[in-house]
Amino acid sequence: MLELSMDPGLFAVLSMVAFLAGFVDAIAGGGGLLMIPALLSVGIPPHISLGTNKLSASFGSFMASLTFYRKGIFRPRYWILAACATAIGATMGTFSVDLVTTEWLNRLLPLAVFANGVYMLLHKSDKKDDAVEKNTIQPNRIIQSLQGLIIGFYDGFAGPGTGSFWAVSNMSFHRLNLLIASGAARAMNFISNIISLLTFAWLGHVNWMLGIGLGISLMLGSLLGAHSAVRLGSRFIKPVFILVVLAISIHLVIKHWF
């Protein structure tokens, strides 16, 4: 297995990719689109790449979640039920990978992810999109549970676009503004990342030294990304979100349609 004793220059390049992935992931999700190809490109086997990416991604999603929490944007007491449902869904999804055919899902995914981008593009931003203290809407518990089970299952089963599904569904079902919806999305993504990581670790598919090393860079990128999202608000989050969703859609179309 590849260790941190790899060529320093190569590790430096991977660290820069991890930093950028963390920055993007903290704002709109999709950091795995950068990290997984980078890991594969240096000769790491696919299953090890996936597990190592989950380890490093967990660093990033934790830092982003913590930042949103400290800024008063993510309020855990409103999301306890969603967190529990997400953990259950992610566990079911991860263990279902080898039991269910993914051909039909792979072809539908680009359309579903692209639809999120269209929703965000058509969503009209206003001053409320950057409000923090006044946004005290209590999310519907039943819908939260369904969100957690479905999106958590999807993240454990497939993964691409999980952050966008959380953000858009939070805005649609709970009438949360973009900033609050994104903060909750990062926290729920952290939970499903941890569940998937535990499964990959149990299967022996994690390069711990490399994952921790890249995780530190990814965490720093996430810190900058989360602070940028809080400081600049929807006028910054929205275009980044749309660009990331477009990139994910194109990536999935090329991978599964051609």
LOFIVEX-129416 format. One record per atom (N, C-alpha, C): residue in one letter; x, y, z. Coordinates in steps of 0.001 Angstrom, whole numbers, plus 500000, padded with zeros to 6 digits. Layout:
! residues N
aXYZ ...
This chain:
! residues 258
m500844498800500000 m500000500000500000 m500879501250500000 l500450502272499304 l501189503519499207 l501253504222500547 e502425504729500917 e502586505421502186 e502975506873501940 l503113507639503028 l503472509034502908 l504912509233502471 s505700508140502349 s507071508225501880 s507130508370500371 m505982508561499720 m505947508792498284 m506770510035497952 d507056510216496690 d507821511369496240 d507231512662496821 p508047513482497489 p507542514710498126 p506822515633497154 g507338515706495918 g506701516564494920 g505309516073494577 l505156514749494478 l503858514163494158 l502871514391495299 f503361514227496520 f502501514460497672 f502093515933497759 a503003516829497394 a502694518263497415 a501585518587496417 v501641517947495248 v500591518164494242 v499251517657494762 l499256516460495354 l498018515907495906 l497481516792497034 s498375517376497805 s497959518257498899 s497283519516498370 m497801520045497263 m497186521227496657 m495806520898496108 v495684519716495504 v494382519277495014 v493414519121496183 a493914518567497291 a493080518371498479 a492608519718499036 f493490520700499057 f493118522031499551 f491993522620498701 l492131522523497387 l491105523041496479 l489805522257496637 a489919520925496791 a488728520091496976 a487997520480498250 g488751520754499310 g488132521162500563 g487428522499500455 f488060523422499738 f487472524751499542 f486134524643498816 v486113523904497719 v484896523734496925 v483839522958497697 d484272521895498377 d483323521026499078 d482615521751500212 a483318522668500876 a482712523403501985 a481596524320501515 i481668524730500258 i480683525668499721 i479528524952499040 a479852523990498182 a478811523385497355 a478876521869497273 g479856521231497919 g480025519794497762 g480786519491496490 g481040518219496207 g481689517842494964 g483196517756495026 g483776517836496221 g485222517757496340 g485790516432495863 g484993515371495967 g485442514055495522 g485745513996494038 l485123514887493252 l485402514925491816 l486842515315491533 l487456516013492476 l488859516386492336 l489773515351492973 m489411514884494166 m490298514012494919 m490405512607494347 i489285512004493989 i489330510613493524 i490142510457492235 p489914511286491201 p490762511174490009 p492239511418490313 a492527512339491237 a493915512623491594 a494568511403492234 l493839510733493130 l494372509536493781 l494566508402492774 l493606508248491883 l493724507208490856 l494896507473489920 s495150508750489645 s496191509115488676 s497600508769489158 v497781508618490480 v499113508272490998 v499241506771491256 g498278506007490772 g498386504558490824 g497758503882492020 i496948504597492793 i496271503979493934 i495054503212493428 p494865501958493815 p493725501151493347 p492396501828493640 p491392501594492806 p490089502266492966 p489468502136494348 h489434500916494915 h488789500744496203 h489554501458497317 i490886501518497201 i491689502245498183 i491494503747497999 s491356504176496749 s491129505593496472 s489816506064497087 l488781505258496949 l487475505623497498 l487523505712499029 g488130504722499660 g488214504713501108 g489089505833501651 t490220506080500991 t491124507150501423 t490473508512501220 n489708508653500143 n488994509913499915 n487962510156501009 k487275509116501455 k486297509284502534 k486976509747503816 l488190509254504063 l488928509669505253 l489277511154505179 s489885511558504073 s490273512967503939 s489045513871503879 a487971513407503217 a486740514200503119 a486100514405504485 s486264513434505375 s485706513556506715 s486363514707507479 f487679514898507254 f488370516038507854 f487731517340507384 g487520517421506058 g486983518650505481 g485560518942505907 s484693517930505853 s483293518161506210 s483145518475507693 f484034517903508523 f484004518234509942 f484370519697510170 m485434520164509513 m485856521550509697 m484804522528509181 a484206522213508026 a483160523081507482 a481961523134508420 s481560521974508941 s480426521908509862 s480706522706511131 l481918522555511660 l482297523264512878 l482280524775512653 t482759525201511494 t482785526636511183 t481373527199511095 f480494526496510382 f479106526949510267 f478425526959511637 y478779525994512482 y478200525944513832 y478661527147514658 r479951527427514624 r480501528536515405 r479957529884514956 k479603529973513678 k479056531226513158 k477543531331513412 g476972530325514058 g475548530345514365 g474659529990513188 i475244529426512136 i474478529099510927 i473888527696511012 f474663526768511551 f474142525417511751 f473794525241513219 r472540524883513496 r472056524712514867 r471663523251515090 p472533522488515735 p472344521038515880 p471002520622516450 r470441521411517380 r469194520991518028 r468043520843517043 y468136521516515900 y467090521404514881 y467294520185513970 w468464519531514059 w468825518516513072 w469192517165513679 i468864516943514945 i469214515682515595 i468545514494514897 l467253514628514606 l466528513541513946 l467078513276512554 a467390514339511819 a467958514183510481 a469313513490510543 a470095513813511572 a471414513206511726 a471303511702511962 c470374511310512829 c470169509885513110 c469704509143511858 a468759509747511138 a468246509125509910 a469335509026508853 t470198510030508779 t471294510019507813 t472265508887508109 a472577508694509387 a473484507608509772 a472899506248509392 i471607506069509628 i470942504813509274 i470929504622507763 g470566505682507041 g470516505599505586 g471872505315504978 a472921505983505475 a474267505782504940 a474753504362505185 t474422503811506359 t474802502430506665 t474132501463505697 m472851501645505477 m472107500789504551 m472653500927503133 g472944502158502730 g473435502385501379 g474785501764501131 t475689501892502101 t477039501360501932 t477028499846501808 f476193499192502612 f476143497735502564 f475303497216501396 s474594498117500707 s473756497702499576 s474481497791498234 v475681498346498239 v476402498568496982 v476541497284496178 d476886496191496841 d477131494924496142 d475858494117495892 l474708494624496355 l473474493855496243 l472531494359495156 v472719495606494733 v471779496228493798 v472502496658492526 t471879496422491390 t472459496877490133 t472402498400490054 t473483499011489579 t473571500479489565 t473434501071488168 e473211500261487151 e473182500773485779 e472103501831485583 w470899501540486049 w469800502506485877 w470043503768486689 l470581503593487901 l470853504746488758 l471922505643488152 n472962505044487615 n474058505818487026 n473596506685485871 r472601506219485121 r472118506995483978 r471163508114484413 l470488507914485525 l469562508933486011 l470253510015486830 l471377509683487439 l472064510611488328 l472377511968487692 p472936512001486464 p473251513319485891 p472022514211485777 l470877513623485455 l469654514408485316 l469211514965486673 a469313514131487711 a468906514570489042 a469819515673489562 v471123515498489368 v472080516508489828 v471900517809489045 f471706517688487730 f471516518872486887 f470253519632487292 a469217518900487684 a467969519535488118 a468207520424489337 n469127520014490217 n469473520847491364 n470075522172490920 g470936522097489891 g471541523309489370 g470515524246488754 v469552523664488041 v468495524473487419 v467661525150488499 y467344524398489559 y466575524976490666 y467315526174491259 m468610526000491497 m469380527079492096 m469489528275491154 l469601527993489870 l469702529066488880 l468425529894488840 l467279529218488959 l465992529906488891 l465575530517490228 h466237530064491296 h465893530595492622 h466341532045492732 k465430532927493064 k465734534348493170 k466317534654494547 s467524535202494523 s468179535566495780 s467677536912496271 d467610537070497575 d467300538368498166 d468112538517499444 k467878539595500167 k468666539863501361 k468504538778502420 k467364538095502423 k467123537057503416 k468043535863503223 d468603535714502017 d469476534575501758 d470756534619502570 d471091535768503124 d472307535886503918 d472009536092505398 a470716536007505787 a470349536218507181 a470697534998508013 v471163535239509232 v471526534144510119 v470631534124511351 e470649535187512104 e469930535208513375 e468414535108513214 k467883535681512148 k466437535691511975 k465900534391511382 n466802533538510928 n466365532289510298 n466226531212511371 t465078531152512007 t464863530218513114 t463738529233512813 i463503528962511547 i462440528042511157 i462772526632511644 q461825525979512287 q461997524605512744 q461672523644511607 p462676522899511092 p462421521968509998 p461396520904510389 n460605520465509421 n459607519428509639 n460301518099509961 r459949517486511076 r460651516290511540 r460453515087510626 i459239514925510097 i458974513790509212 i459791513922507931 i459782515112507355 i460552515339506126 i462043515181506398 q462496515675507555 q463895515501507941 q464298514023507934 s463435513207508527 s463724511779508604 s463825511162507216 l462892511532506341 l462919511016504977 l464159511506504229 q464489512788504428 q465707513330503810 q466926512520504244 g467051512314505553 g468205511611506076 g468316510193505539 l467195509480505533 l467208508094505057 l467549508014503576 i466907508863502770 i467084508789501311 i468450509321500873 i468785510534501326 i470056511127500892 i471234510420501552 g471062509990502817 g472107509222503472 g472360507909502749 f471263507234502366 f471395505986501597 f472137506245500291 y471754507325499610 y472397507651498340 y473886507915498522 d474267508633499580 d475675508948499785 d476477507689500071 g475905506774500836 g476592505523501094 g476646504630499867 f475626504743499016 f475494503889497835 f476280504424496636 a476218505740496416 a476855506328495240 a477726507522495634 g477098508670495971 g477859509786496493 g477854511105495749 p478102511125494417 p478228512405493712 p476979513279493837 g477168514526494245 g476045515453494316 g475280515429495627 t475785514697496633 t475071514604497906 t474833515978498527 g475862516817498526 g475732518146499104 g474669518989498424 s474599518866497092 s473595519642496355 s472188519146496648 f472014517823496815 f470703517278497160 f470247517797498526 w471167517845499480 w470827518348500810 w470460519821500758 a471278520617500091 a471037522066500064 a469706522399499403 v469461521822498240 v468233522125497500 v466996521612498242 s467062520408498800 s465903519877499528 s465642520688500798 n466698521164501447 n466511522021502629 n465797523320502265 m466171523883501139 m465538525126500682 m464083524879500274 s463847523762499618 s462510523477499088 s461522523075500174 f461918522145501028 f460998521575502009 f460879522385503299 h461970523038503690 h461965523749504970 h461993525268504812 r462056525728503567 r462094527162503279 r463249527868503989 l464381527180504014 l465592527773504579 l466300528590503503 n467019529613503925 n467775530368502932 n469016529580502522 l469705530064501495 l470821529323500910 l471940529097501916 l472248530087502722 l473349529975503675 l473042528935504751 i471845528995505328 i471449528027506360 i471362526623505777 a470800526510504573 a470670525211503916 a472028524586503651 s472993525407503253 s474345524911502970 s475043524471504244 g474847525207505338 g475446524821506608 g474947523471507089 a473644523246507005 a473077521961507402 a473548520841506470 a473685521153505188 a474139520164504209 a475534519647504545 r476421520554504954 r477788520142505302 r477790519218506519 a476958519526507509 a476905518697508714 a476376517299508413 m475310517224507620 m474743515919507271 m475712515121506401 n476454515828505547 n477446515176504699 n478573514588505545 f478922515289506622 f479959514780507532 f479521513459508156 i478265513377508551 i477761512152509181 i477818510971508214 s477349511184506982 s477372510080506019 s478806509731505614 n479710510716505610 n481120510438505327 n481711509507506382 i481411509797507650 i481943508988508746 i481438507553508662 i480156507395508373 i479576506045508278 i480256505268507148 s480408505906505990 s481065505239504863 s482520504927505188 l483189505854505874 l484588505636506254 l484729504415507146 l483835504275508129 l483888503122509025 l483735501818508253 t482862501850507247 t482661500641506433 t483894500325505608 f484460501347504958 f485680501140504174 f486824500660505070 a486910501213506275 a487961500813507207 a487796499350507603 w486555498948507853 w486267497558508209 w486683496604507085 l486539497067505842 l486911496259504678 l488408496349504362 g489128497229505076 g490563497380504840 g490895498196503611 h490018499116503227 h490191499887502000 h490604501337502255 v491366501577503322 v491777502939503641 v493294503001503820 n493952503932503129 n495363504220503364 n495401505330504411 w495605504955505652 w495440505894506760 w496460507028506743 m497707506738506489 m498729507779506528 m498501508818505430 l498226508336504234 l497987509255503125 l496693510028503346 g495655509338503805 g494364509985504026 g494440511075505076 i495192510834506152 i495330511842507201 i496153513028506694 g497228512724505960 g498062513791505419 g497283514704504483 l496529514119503564 l495718514905502639 l494530515530503365 g494053514847504407 g492922515372505167 g493244516702505824 i494496516882506250 i494893518152506860 i494803519283505841 s495287519030504616 s495191520039503556 s493738520307503193 l492957519248503116 l491552519397502774 l490806520168503853 m491194519940505117 m490576520635506234 m490865522132506172 l492082522497505812 l492435523909505682 l491648524565504549 g491487523836503440 g490683524352502333 g489234524528502733 s488722523592503517 s487335523676503985 s487138524865504916 l488149525117505741 l488068526257506664 l487953527561505886 l488793527704504862 l488740528913504037 l487428528995503271 g486960527854502730 g485724527834501966 g484513528198502805 a484442527645504013 a483311527934504896 a483301529398505321 h484466529936505667 h484550531345506049 h484176532250504873 s484594531868503670 s484253532650502480 s482752532640502239 a482126531474502434 a480682531359502244 a479931532236503238 v480389532229504492 v479729533033505524 v479921534524505257 r481129534893504880 r481444536308504694 r480799536894503445 l480807536127502347 l480330536654501063 l478878536300500778 g478335535291501457 g476919534977501333 g476511534362500014 s475233534507499686 s474639533833498535 s475241534272497206 r475706535510497114 r476272535989495850 r477553535225495497 f478167534596496512 f479346533765496298 f478973532288496204 i478096531831497107 i477720530416497147 i477007529988495870 k476070530816495410 k475217530422494290 k475999530119493009 p476882531005492527 p477616530677491303 p478552529485491457 v479183529360492645 v480051528197492876 v479215526926492864 f478062526968493520 f477154525815493559 f476774525385492146 i476371526346491316 i475934526033489954 i477080525457489125 l478281526019489265 l479433525511488519 l479794524092488948 v479747523831490252 v480070522487490747 v479035521469490277 v477767521838490344 v476702520935489888 v476849520642488393 l477188521657487616 l477397521459486181 l478566520509485940 a479650520692486693 a480813519816486547 a480472518380486905 i479710518194487999 i479309516846488404 i478441516204487325 s477508516970486779 s476607516443485742 s477383515999484512 i478311516843484050 i479121516505482871 i479966515270483145 h480557515224484334 h481381514076484714 h480571512779484687 l479371512808485241 l478529511607485290 l478018511204483910 v477699512185483082 v477250511882481728 v478360511175480944 i479572511731480994 i480704511132480283 i480999509735480798 k480919509573482119 k481279508297482739 k480257507193482484 h478963507545482506 h477925506509482469 h477095506463481198 w477179507492480361 w476402507488479139 w477235507152477898 f478538507356477994 f479380507159476802 f480495506158477117 
